[in-house]
Every structure is written in C-alpha cells, then in structure tokens.
C-alpha cells in the first residue's frame, strides 16, 4: 500500500509506505495541490494555484493546461473523462485521461468548486450564484442550470442514491437534485462543507455549531447529533461514519460514540479499503497518521511538508 498526500503549502505530493509511514519520495507538481484522483496507472493532481493540473505516472509529471486558474476537485466518468471545475474561470475542464489532453471547457456558474457524476451527467455547483449546472461532458453542453437559492453558496456536491446532494454553505442547507431539477431541501448545521453518503443515509457536518445531521436519501427524518468541537469531515470506514475534528485531537464514531485519541486534530481522511484502517491528515500540524478503528489506536504517524490535504491510498 502506498499513500499519496498533496501538500498544499509545499507544492508537492508526498509518497509514504502504508505499512510504516516511511517517506518514499516527494514529487513537485505545481502551485497549491489539494485533491488527487487515481485514473488507471496515473494520479491526477488538482493544483489550485495554477492554470493547469498535473498527472503523475511512473515518477514522471505531465502538465495539462486548463486555460484558467483554480482547478479544485475531480470526478471521473465511466468512459475515461476527468472533470475539473476551475474556480477562477467559471468553467468545467474536460480532460481526456487516455491522451492526457484538454478536450474542452464548458462554461458553468461563477466560481465552481466541486463536481459529481451520476447517470453520465456532471453536476457542478457555484459558490457565487447558488446554481447547479448539469453538463453532458461528452457533448460539452450545459443541459440545464438549476436555481437552489439566490443567496446560496454551493460548496460540495456528492453523488449517491441516483441523485446529487449540493451543500449550501451560506444557507446551512442541503439540496437534492437530479436531471429533472431540485427534488428536496433540508436544513443542516452551520457552515456545512460537504455531504457524505454512507449506509443508506446522508450525513452533513456543521463546522460552526458542533453538529452532524443525518438524513434519509430523500432528505427527510433529520437526526441532529451534538458532537461538539469543530467537526470538519466524516470518514466512512468499513460502513461506519467517523467524525474528524479540526479543534480536538480525536476521531468520534457517530454510531457508538466511541472515540480514538489522535496525535493532533484531523482535517481529512481516506479509508485504505483494507478493513478498518484509515489515513488521516493533520493539516495544521504537518502530519499524517494511519489509524485502526477496530483497535481504536494510531498505528503510525509521519511528518509531512506543509499543509497536508486529502490523502489518496494507492
């Protein structure tokens, strides 16, 4: 197992041995890398401080120009298209993973940040006008633009249950959309960032009021969990949601209320896919850890370059 970590403050991707956390190398990738996606043998790197993304394959780095600043997240279609919203240019960049070239740019709502794919269509949220653009990435066309609320700030979009869940950070709401339009809305905790789909429910952390809201796929029957602290993200490990806290050095099981002490507060995590272990990034402390949720212990902790963001397990 190999762990790749984009280090936003050091413009590199760190590679670590998943068994013991030993550093295996650092790859320079461009300005402010934040998110990674594995596509075949390659790792795609979103470098928000550049007008390009990086592709790492076999130690070699290829740059693919997006033509506009701020590539942020990735979604990958079944036919090998890598979709990248670019916050600085109000476009969705469509990358051909095979030829590693820009196929097209599609205009979407202003300051797009995240993208999700379901039913062959891409859903791109706007942080400025609160819209969700539905894009056919092969045709390069916007099929429709859905209004969620004029004052909304759509931060995260996540696919699940045949729909997409758009998180309105400004309005503390979550909106369910599909290709027919908006189908449901619900209130969540203050300053939400993204939704997590796990075990037939949709979970949203409220970063500013210490809550996690659990809803059905139809966004009904909300249950509010008062977890305290500053819940930053939720990691689904072997079907169990664990809450990461930006202020407190622990992981909390939402189902059992058991906690795991950590060496530092946690920012993002990636389950290894090997049972009950998860890689945790400690963004503010320049560390990553491998954690066993079954044994409720930290297996190893390693230092990283500045600002480790969302890890990727290879």
Secondary structure, DSSP 4 states (H G I P E B T S, - for coil): -EEEEEETTTTEEEEEETTT--EEEEEE--S-EEEEEEETTEEEEEETTSSEEEEEETTEEEEEE-SSS-B---EE-TTSEEEEEETTTTEEEEEETTTTEEEEEEE-SSSEEEEEEETTEEEEEETTT-EEEEEETTTTEEEEEEES-TT--EEEEEEETTEEEEEETTTTEEEEEETTEEEEEEE--TTEEEEEEETTEEEEEETTTTEEEEE-TTS-S-EEEE--S-EEEEEEETTEEEEEESSSSEEEETTT--EEE-SS---EEEE-SSTTEEEEEEGGGTEEEEEETTTTEEEEEEE-SSSEEEEEE-
